[in-house]
């Protein structure tokens, strides 16, 4: 499976980056990360720029999962089953989007094939990135029947 993470912001040196890289090394699936950064100072312009850059990177042939508080919360096993279904459908590319501080705009939400949520709580987007990669790794292990 080929998974691309389209994420806003850059992970800096520290615990989040170390943990993220550790999970990335463990992956059997191909996972690439595209960090999106805006050079604007105004928060409204940052949000518009981030969303615009995300839309430019969306591959029309990919299955899009957008992380969004309005999305569906899945157990780890159900998330693994979702990824298995995509593999069975011969989806060659899955793109997962994590927005910046202001989230995603309606255009990205409409473009997404699936909205995924980590629940109703608000998580820092850098921590959400680590949590997402951990869940992708866990799904991979579940599908390999690893305990």
N, C-alpha and C positions, 0 to 999 in steps of 0.2 A: 504494500500500500504506500502511496506517495501522498504525504500530508504537508501542506504549506500553512504556516502560521503567519497571518498578516496582523501585526501588532503595532500599536502606537506607543512611542517612547522607546528609549534605549535602556537596557539593563546595564547598570554600572557595576563595577567591581564590588563584591560583597556577597553576603549569604544567599540572596536570591539568585544571583548569577551562578554561583558555585553549585547550588542545588539544581538549577535549570540545566547546566552543562552536564551534571552527573546523570540526570535522566536522559538527556540527549545521547550520551555515550552508550546507554543501556539499550537503546532502541534497535530493533531489527528492521522496522519499517523505515523508509526514508522520510525524514522530517527536516524541512528547511524553515528558516525564520527570516521574515522580511520585516525589519523594523522601520517604522514610518515616523518621521519627525517633521515638525513644522518649524519654520524660522520666524514666524510671527510672534509678537508679544501680546497682542490682544486676544483674550480667551475665545471670543466669538470667531475671530479669524483663524485661530488655531484649529478649532473644531471643524470649520468649513474646509480648511486645507487638509486636515487629516482624513476626513471623509472623502474628499476628492481624490487623494492619493490612493486610498483603499479601493475606490471604484476603478481607478486606472489599472490596478493590479489584479482585479478579478478576471480569471480565465473563464470565458463563456462555456467551456466544456467541463468545468469543475462542479463538484457538489459543494455548496456553500453552507457552512455552519457559522452563525453569528452568535457570539456570546452577548446575551441581553437579559436584563432583569425581568422582562416580560416573557421570556422563553420558558421552555419546559424543563423541569428538573428531572434528571434521570439517575437511577442507581448506577453504580459502576457496571453491573452485569447488563443492564439495559443499554447503556452507552456502548459497551462491547458488542452487543447484539446489533446495534445500529451500524457500527463500523463493519461488522461481518456482513450485514445485508448489502452495504455499499460495495464490498469486495465481491459478493455474489452477483451483483448487478454489473460487474466489470467496470466500476468507476475507477479510472486510473488516477484521478486527482481529487483530493478533498482539501478545500481551503477553509481554515478556521480563522475568524476575525475577532480580535479584541480591540475595542475602541480605546480612546484616551479618557481623560478625566470626565468629559461630558458625554461619554458613550457614543452611540452610533446614530446617524440620522435615519429618517423614514425611508429614504431611497435604498440604503443598504439593507435595512430590515426587509423591505419588499423584495429585494434581489436575492435574499437568503432563502435557501431551500428548507432550512431548519433553524429555529431560534433555541439556543441552549442556555440554561441558567444554572448558576451554582446556588440557587435559593434566593430568598427575599432579602438576605443581608447584603450589604454593600462591602465589596472587597477591594483593596488597592489593586489597580490593574497590573502592577508588577508581580504581586503575589498571585493574582488570578492566572497569570501566564505560567507560573510554576505549577499551580494546581491543575491547570489544563494539561500540561505536558505529563504530569504524574498520572492523570486519568487516561491519557492516551497510552502511556506505558502499561498501566494496569489493564486496560482493555486488551492490549497485545498479549499480556501474560494470561489473562482469562481465556482468550481464544486458543492459546497453546496448552490449555488445561493445566497450567502451572498453579500450584496451591496459593 
